[in-house]
Amino acid sequence: MLAQNHIELPEDAQAQFEKLIDALEDLEDVQQVYHNVEFV
């Protein structure tokens, strides 16, 4: 599945977003994490 709309994420929020993605991926029940964020 490819995203049709992309969200631009400013630099100051990138570290927090990456931390969230890492936390989601570390959960045992999570198999895949998808997002539509483009780093600017």
N, C-alpha and C positions, 0 to 999 in steps of 0.2 A: 504494500500500500504506500503510495507516494502522497505527500501532503500537497494540497492545492493552494494553501495560503501559508506564508512564512511569517514568522514573528521576528523582528529585529531586536536583539538584546544588546543594550549598551555595555561597554567594558566594565563598568562598576558593578554590574549584576552577574557577570560571567562566573566568577568564583563561587557565588552562592548557588547558581544554577548547576554547575558541575558537582558541587557538594550534594545537592538534591538528587541528581542522576546517580551518583555513586551510592548514596544511601538506598535508593530504590533497587539498584542492581544487586546490592548485598542481601536483600530480603530473600529468604529461601523459596517463597512461593512465586516470586517474580521470574518469569522466563525471558522476557524481552522488554526493553524500554524504548519507546519511540518518542520523537519530538519533532517539532517543526521550527526550531529556533535557528536563526542565522546570526552569527556573531558579527558585530560591526566595529 
